[in-house]
Amino acid sequence: MTGRDRRTPERTAREALEMHLVQALTRCESIAVRDHLQAALRYCRELPPTPLVECPVCGRVGLPERIQVHDCSEDTGRD
């Protein structure tokens, strides 16, 4: 992965995948490849939602990739 491809807490794997597919569609010149990219984008958008998880330390709830990198010193996320 290059520095630009790394996921951040602001972008999930699904969001990154969709962004790359959309960018590929804008640059694609082959009709056959465009059809495959459009199908992949449809399937990406139809994926089931990612289940939320709870941080075992502070109790904050969120997407797994965001919980892995969150700061437990922030508020607990519970109301």
Secondary structure, DSSP 8 states (H G I E B T S, - for coil): --GGG---TTS-HHHHHHHHHHHHHHH---HHHHHHHHHHHHHHHHS-----EE-TTT--EE-HHHHHH--TTS--S--
